[in-house]
Amino acid sequence: MAIVMQLSDGSLIMGEVEESPAGKKALTIKNPVEIVVTLSSDDSFAFYGRVWMPFLKGKEVTVNADHVISYGTPSDKVVKYYMKIINTPEEQEVKPDYDNKELAEALNLLAKQRGKYH
């Protein structure tokens, strides 16, 4: 099951997470995708996903668990978009399928949360 996590640098990463064989303080993220939120001058929001650390040989990344400041279960729509990203050939662009009002509310809340940490 995919989760979304916020790292200490502010990055939002989505992927399948499990404890790493490297130790208790490490997590392995399979098929990591970075969720990038953009804000425009008219206060509208948009997001897109991109493969996180695309130049690796495999599709797993190990991170220090101390760098994860929060995590949670994504909505079904975000999971559907994530599945499109990880199952689409790299040369093809994937567009999100979402309701703008619902997205604006979620991203507004996210922006307020991120403002508390930066």
C-alpha positions in Angstrom: 0.0 0.0 0.0 1.3 3.4 -0.9 1.7 6.2 1.6 2.6 9.9 1.4 5.3 11.2 3.6 6.8 14.6 4.2 10.5 14.6 4.7 12.4 17.1 6.9 13.5 19.1 3.8 9.8 19.7 2.9 9.6 17.1 0.1 6.4 15.1 -0.3 7.2 11.5 -1.3 4.7 8.8 -2.2 5.6 5.1 -2.4 5.4 1.7 -0.9 7.3 1.8 2.4 8.8 -1.0 4.5 11.4 -1.2 7.2 14.8 -1.6 5.6 17.1 -4.6 6.2 19.8 -1.9 6.7 18.5 -1.2 10.2 15.7 0.1 12.4 16.4 3.7 11.5 16.1 3.1 7.8 13.1 2.8 5.5 12.9 1.3 2.0 10.6 3.2 -0.4 9.6 1.2 -3.5 8.6 3.2 -6.6 9.1 6.6 -5.0 7.3 9.5 -6.6 7.8 13.1 -5.5 4.6 15.1 -5.3 5.3 18.7 -6.4 2.8 21.4 -5.4 2.8 24.6 -7.4 1.0 27.9 -6.4 0.2 30.6 -8.9 -0.2 34.3 -8.3 -4.0 34.0 -8.3 -3.7 31.5 -5.3 -4.7 28.5 -7.4 -3.0 25.2 -6.8 -1.8 22.4 -8.9 0.3 19.3 -8.4 2.2 16.8 -10.4 4.2 13.7 -9.6 7.6 12.8 -10.8 9.8 9.8 -10.2 12.0 10.6 -7.2 15.7 9.9 -7.8 15.2 8.8 -11.4 18.9 8.0 -12.1 19.0 4.9 -9.8 19.4 1.5 -11.2 16.5 0.0 -9.3 13.2 1.2 -8.1 14.0 1.3 -4.4 15.4 4.0 -2.2 16.6 3.7 1.4 16.1 6.8 3.6 16.9 7.5 7.2 13.6 7.2 9.2 14.6 10.3 11.2 14.0 12.4 8.1 10.3 11.5 7.9 8.3 14.1 9.9 4.8 13.0 8.9 3.0 10.4 6.8 -0.4 9.2 5.9 -2.7 7.3 3.6 -3.4 9.2 0.3 -6.9 9.6 -1.2 -8.1 7.0 -3.8 -7.7 9.7 -6.5 -4.1 10.3 -5.6 -3.3 6.6 -5.5 -4.9 6.2 -9.0 -2.6 9.0 -10.2 0.4 7.5 -8.5 -0.3 4.1 -10.2 -0.5 5.9 -13.6 2.9 7.4 -12.9 4.7 4.2 -11.9 3.0 2.2 -14.7 3.6 4.7 -17.6 6.7 4.6 -19.8 9.2 7.4 -18.9 8.8 9.2 -22.1 5.0 9.7 -21.6 3.5 12.5 -19.5 0.8 11.6 -17.0 -1.9 14.2 -16.1 -3.7 14.0 -12.8 -7.4 13.3 -12.7 -8.9 15.4 -9.9 -11.7 17.8 -9.0 -10.2 21.3 -8.8 -12.3 22.4 -5.8 -11.3 19.3 -3.8 -7.7 19.7 -4.8 -7.6 23.4 -3.9 -9.0 22.7 -0.4 -6.4 19.9 0.2 -3.5 22.0 -1.1 -4.6 25.1 0.8 -4.4 23.0 4.0 -1.0 21.6 2.9 0.3 25.1 2.2 -0.7 26.2 5.7 0.9 23.2 7.2 4.1 23.6 5.3 4.3 27.3 6.4 4.5 26.1 10.0 7.8 24.3 9.3 9.5 26.8 7.0 
